[in-house]
């Protein structure tokens, strides 16, 4: 039997969600993205293959829905002309219902279904050619030309198509993309657009609507959280070797079970993290008693969420711990990993960009993604599953490019005789939540960060700061002068306030800076100072 694999993906998810700073439009964009796997593909399959059901299998039917979720769909089809028609139907639906969302489809070369491993090879070939296919076609921005001259949308910057009345009696020009997002969200908070997100977050639409309003109108600080599973690309690429059988049917069924259970673990980990916020955050930081976090992408191993700044680090910590634990408990995940010698659980890394409420969210999302990639560096230094997090608190409105931010906290000490000295970093990120605590990871565990934050935020018996704020700020200034000056002021702080807990600010060797195995100097003090206003109350430091 000759078969083809069809791949459909929403390619510009981050841009589509975060092009607007309106949280309602962010939520509406999230809803439209899920139409690919929840709506458009099912409608197209029914239209192209009358009588289609999810129970169809390619051995006895003309098509089979193999995988769905996280803005991606894979379908097995026998007839090549019908495979191309399926792509046409889905992409036309995206054009009509979600202008601005880039949905691309590709059909694999024909392969022999009876040949073991042929499905895995077809999937690998399809993914390798997908990027080239995208590069050879115009993106969605080419659909929105500005001739004749049109007004600009107030939220997306695209050409406006209508005027939308505002509560103050005026009106705003809006693009078709913006209007579609509002329609998907629902004009009122109890609209259908929040139903799916509320279910994923473990709450109800009316309550999640209050969270959306809180994040858009009341929270001073907002954060974009971007989390991604570790090594999942390799797992999916090599899944033919992890399946219990060699045939394509075993591969397809076990891959479907693995992928579905992975999504379940992601959503359950999110709900557990949200529950932890409801339990641990002060009432003043909750949104009418609800955790101030809005899920935008929850599928596969991907999480993109908007969170109140003061809750973001705590939420991310809880999510990463829950994800690792839940995947270890899932037989559909644990058993394939074990067959491949990949441990008994999955881990994930996350990036957290904390910004002021009106900071451009496209830039914040880009920074969160860069931070997530930085966190994944930990995997090259730690053996076995390793969950890690990098974060940035953006106090200014300059270009939020991670390379620039990290360069501003990197220095080189002068060497003897004018030679180049050691390279040092004023930050110790990423921070690990699991994995071997020794070697490169020494001083970089989440508990190390919390220990330093507790020392900076602690109070004495009289209700005064155990380490005076003026002394702490002087120490921060010394970090940017030179390492000897910073170490000298640190020793002075220890001497003047012996009961203030200054020792907790040190690294593994007892000094402010410590040396990594590669010879680079690192300090965790600046990380703790930046994080303290956002997790100090959760580190047990309030009087």
N, C-alpha and C positions, 0 to 999 in steps of 0.2 A: 504494500500500500504506500503510495506517494503522498507526502504531507508537506505543508508549509507552515511556518511559525510567523504570526503577525505580532509586531510590537507597536504599542501606542503609548506615548508619554507626553505629559505636560512638562515643557522644558524650562519655562521661565517663572517658576513658582514664586521664588523670593521677590522678584521684581513685581509680579502681579499682585502680591499681597501688600507689599510695603511701599508702593508708589505713592500712596496717600497716607497722611497722618491721622485720618479719621478712623477711630477704632471700629466703628460700625462698618465702614468700607473694608477694613482688614478682615472682619468676620465674614462679610458677604463674599469677599474674594476666596476665603477658605472654603465656603460652601460651594462656589462655582467650580473650584478645582476638583472637588469630589464627584462632581457630575460625570467626569470621565469614566470612573469605574462603577459609580452607583446608578447612573442614568443613561448616558449617551451610548455606552458600549452595549448595554442590554437592549435599548431601543433599536440599535443598528443590527444586532444579531437577530432580533425578532423580525426585522424588515427583510434582511438578506436571507435568513434561514427560517421560514415560517414554521411555527411550532417549537422553536428552540426553548430548551430548559437548561438549568445549571447542571442537571443530571446527565446530559449528553456526554458520551465518550467517543473519541475519534474512531475507535475500532468499529463502531456500529452507527455512527452519525456523521454528517458532513462537517461538523465543527465541534470544538470543545473549548470552553472557557477555562484556561489553565490557571492564571494568576491575576488578581486585581488588588489594588491598594496603593496608597501614597502617590497618586497621580500617575500610575503605570498599569498597563494591561497587557497580558499575553494571551493569544488565542491560537489554537490549532485549527487549520482549515485544509480541506482536501483540494478544492477547486481553486486554482490560482486567480482566475478572473473574479471569483467571489471574495477572495482575500483582498484584492485591490478595491473591490466595491465596499467592503467593510471599512477600510481605511477612509474612503471617500465619505461614507455616511457619518462616521464619527467626527472627522475633521470639519465637515460642514456644520454639524451640530455645535461644535465649539465656536466656529465663526459667527453663527447666528446668536447663540445664547451667552457667550463669554468673550466679546471682542477684547483683544489685548492679551488673551491667554494663548500661548504658543503650543498647540497640540500637533505633534508630528507622528506619522505612522510609517512603518517600513515592513516589507514582506521578505522573508528569507528565501534562499534558494530551496528548491525541492529536495527532500531527503526521504530515505527509506525508513518507514516507521518500524519495520521488523528488525532493523539492524541495531543492536544494543549500542548506546552511546551517541546515536545520530541526533537525537533531540538536544543533548547537551552541546554538541558541536555546532548545531544550527543556532542555538541561543548565543553561544560565544561569538560566532561569526556575525550575527546580527548586531550585537552590542559593539563590536569593533568597527562596523561600518556605519553605525548610527550617527556618530559625531560628524563624519564626512558628509552624510546626507543632510544634516542640519546646516552645515557650512555652505552647501550648494543651493540653498533656497532662501528667499527673502524672509526676514523676521516680521513679527506683527507690526512693528513701528512703520514699516513701509505701507501699511494699509491706511495710515492716517496722515495723508498729505495735507498741506496747508494752502493749497490753491484750489479754488478761490480762497482768499483770506478769511479766516474764521476767528472768533474769540477763543481764548484759552480757558480750559477747564480749571475751576478754582482748586481742585484737589489732585488731579493727575498731571496737569500740564499738557494734556492732549487737546486736539481741537474739540470745542464744545459743540453739542448737538441740541441742547435745550436749556432753558432757564428754569431753575428750581426755586420755588418760593421758600423763604426762610422765616423762622419764628418772629423776627423783628419787623416783618412786613416787606423786606427787600427781597432780592432774588440773587442767585448765583448761577453763572454759566457752568454746565456740567457736560462731560463727555459721555458717549454711549457706554464706555467701560464703567464709569462711575455710576451711571444709572442702573446698569445691570447688577452691580454689586449691592446697591441699595435695595433693589427688588429681591435679591437672594437673601439678604439679611432680614427683610421685613420692616415695614415703616415704623412698627412699634416693637418694643423689646420682646414681646411675646410672639413675634412673628416666627414663621416656620424656619427661617434661616438659622435660628439658634437651637433648634431641636436636636440636631445631630451633635453639635458642639457640647450642649448641655449634657447629653447622654454620655459622651466620652469623658466629660469632667466629673460625672457622678452627681449632677445637680439637675435643676429644672430650668427651662428657658427664661422664666420671669426673673429668677435669681441671677442667672448668668448675664441677663440684660443689665442688671444693676452693676455687675462687675465691669461691663463694657462702659457704662456711663462713668463709673468711678475712675477707670483708667484714662478716659478721654478728658474729663473735666476737673477731677479733684486731685489725683496723684501728682505730686511735684516731680518725682523721679519715676521713669519707666525703664524697663529692661527688655531686651530681646534675648531669648534663650534659644540656642541652637544646639541640639543634641543629636548624635549619630552613633550607631553601633560600630564596634571595632571589628575589622576583618570580615564584614559581611559580604563584601565584594568577592573576596577569595572563597568564602563558603559557597556562594551561589555559583561561582565559576567552576568549582570542583565538586559540585553536589553529586554528580554521577558517581564519584568515588565514595561518597558518604551514604548513598542509598543502600538499603539492605539487599536489593536485587540488582542485576545488571541490565535488565530490560528497560525500555522506555516507559512502560506503564508504572513500574515501581518508582522510577525517577520522578514521573509526573505527579503521582499521588503523594509521595513523601515530600516533594518540594512544595506542593499545595498545602499540606498539613503543617510543614515547617513555617511557611510564610504566614499562614493564618494564625498560628499560635504565637508567632513573633509579634504580630499586630496586637493580639490580645494582651501580651505581656507589656507592650509599650503603653497601651491604654490603662491597664491596671496599675502600672507604676506611676503614671500621671495622677490617677485618682488617689493613690496612697500619698503622693507628695502633696497634693492639694489638701488632703485630710490632715497632714502634719502641720500645714500652715494654719488651718482653722484651729488646731489644738494649741499651737505654740506662739503664734503671733499675738501681740497686744491688741486689744479690741480696737484701738485707735488706728491700727494699720489694716484692719479688715474692711471689706466692702459690704456694709450692712450684715456683718457676721459671716460673710462668705470669703473664701480665699481669693485674694486679688490677682488671679492669673487667668488668662484667656488662651485656650488652646487654638492654634490655627492650623497646624499640621500634626496629625497623630496617625501614622500608618507605617507599617513595616518597622524599621528601626529608627525612623526619623521623628523628631519632635521639634516644632517651631512654636514658641509661645511668647506672648506679651505678658509681662508681670510688673507689678508695682516694684520699684527699685529696692525698697527695704526688704522685700520678701524673696528677691530673685536668687540670691546665693543659697539661702536655706532651701528653697524649692528645688534647685538644681542638685544640691547634695542629696536630698531625699529621693529624687527621681533616679539618680545614678545608682544608689544603693539598692533601691527596689527593683530596678531593671535587672541588675546582676543576680539578685536573689530569685526573682520570678523565673528567669530563663533557666536557672539551675534546677528548678522544680518541674519544668515542662519536659515530659518525656519526648514529645515531638521534636524538641530542640536538642535536649541532652544526648539522646541516643545517636543521631547522625554525627554530632560533634565528637562523641566518644569513638565512633567507628573510624574517624579520620585522625584520631590522636590530637584533637584540638581542645582538650579539657572537657569540663562538664557544665560550662555556663558561658554566656556571652557577657561582654562588658561594653561600655559606651564612654564616649568623651563629649564634653560640652563646652561651648563658649557662651559667656554672659557679657553683654554690652549694656551698661547702665548709663542712661542719658537723661537730660531734662525732658519734660513731657513734650515740648514742641520741637525737639531736635528732629531733623529729617530722618524718618524711619528707614528709608532705603539705605542710608549711610550706616545707621545703627545695625541693621540686619547684615550688611556686608562685613562690619567689624565683628559681629558675633560669629559669623562663619569663619573668618580668619582666626579668631580665638579658638574655635573648635579644632581647626587644623593644627594650631600650635599645641593644643592639649594632646593631640594624637602623637606628638613627638615622644611622649612618655613611653609609648609601646616599644620604641627602639632601644630603650634603656632598661626595661623591666620585663622579666620573663613571665609568661602565663597571663591570665586575664588581668586587665589593669584599667580601672575607670579613673578618669582624670578630668580636671576642669581648669580652664583659664578664664580670667575675667578682666574687665577694664571699667573703671569709673571715669567717665568723661566729664571733666569739670569745665572744659572750654569748648568752643565751637569751631576749632580748627579742623583741618582734614583728618578724619578718624582712620588713618591708614596704620595698620598694626606695625609695619616695618618702621615707620617714622616714630611711633610711640615707643617702641622698644629701643630704637637708636638713641632716643633722648635719655634713656636710663642705662646706657652702656658706656663704659670708660676703659681706658688703658693706663695702667700705672707706668711711670717712667722707670726704665731699667737701669742697671748699673752701667756706667760709662756711656750713657746716651743710647743704649740698646733698647729695643722694644720690651716693655715689661708685660706683666700679666693683664689679661682682659678680665674685666669685672662687669657684673650686672647688678643693678639695684633691685631687681625683682627676681623671685625664685620660681615663677610660674613655668609650667603648670603644676597644680597640686593634685596628689593622688588620693583616691578614696579606697583603693584596694591595691594589692600587689606587694612585692617585697619592699620592706621599709629601709633596706640598707643600700650601700653604694650610692649611685646617682640620686636615688630617691630620698636619701637621708636629709631631714629638715624640710622635705617637700610634701609631707602628708597633710591631709586636711586638718588633722588634730594639731599639727605644728602651727598652722595658721590660726586656729581657734585659741591655742595657748597664747600666742602673741597678742591677738585681739583682746583676750581677757585681761592681760596685763595692762594694755593701753587704756582699757575702758573701766578698770576696777576702781573701787572706792574703799577708803579706810573706814575705821569704826566711827569717825565723826562725820561721815557722809561726804568727805572731800576726795578729790581724785588722788589715788595712791601715787600716781606719777603725774605731776602738775602739767597742764596743757602747754604752758610756756616752755618748759624744759623739753617736752616731746617735740614741739615745733622747732626748737633750736637743734635738736638731734636730726630732724628731717632736713633742715638746711645744711647741716654738716655732711649729709650723704652726698650732696651735689658739689661739695668743695673738694674733698678727697677722702680716701679710705682712712688714712692715719688720723685725720681730724675727726671723722665720725667715730672711730674706735676710741679716741681719747675722750670725747664727750660721752660716749656710752659708759666708759669706766667711771667717769665723774658722776654720771647719773646713778650708777650702782652704789657708789660710795655715799652720796648725799641722801639717798632714799633706800636704805638697806632693806626696809620692809615693804617696798613698793612693788616688788615682783619684777624688777627690771631684768633679772636673770632669764626670765621666760622669753625675752626678746632675742636671745642669742641663737646661734646656729649649733650644729652638732658638736663643734669643738669648744664652745663656751664664748667665742668671740662673736661680734656682730656679723662678720663675713666668714664664710667657710669655703674651702676649696673642693671643687668637684673632681672626679676621677680624671677628667680631661685637662685639669689645671686651671680652669676658669674659676674666678671668685664670684660668689653669690651671696646676697643678703635677702632675708624675708621681711625686713622691717617695713619697707615702703608698701609692700602688699598689705600688711596688717594695718597700717595707717589708713590706706585707701578703703579697706574693707570694714574697718571698725564702725563707722557711722551706719553701716547697713546690716551688720550682723552682731554688733556689740550686745544688744539686748537679748540675743538668742545664744550667746556664749556664756550666760550665767554671770554677767558682770554688773548688772544693775544693783543698787543698794536695796 
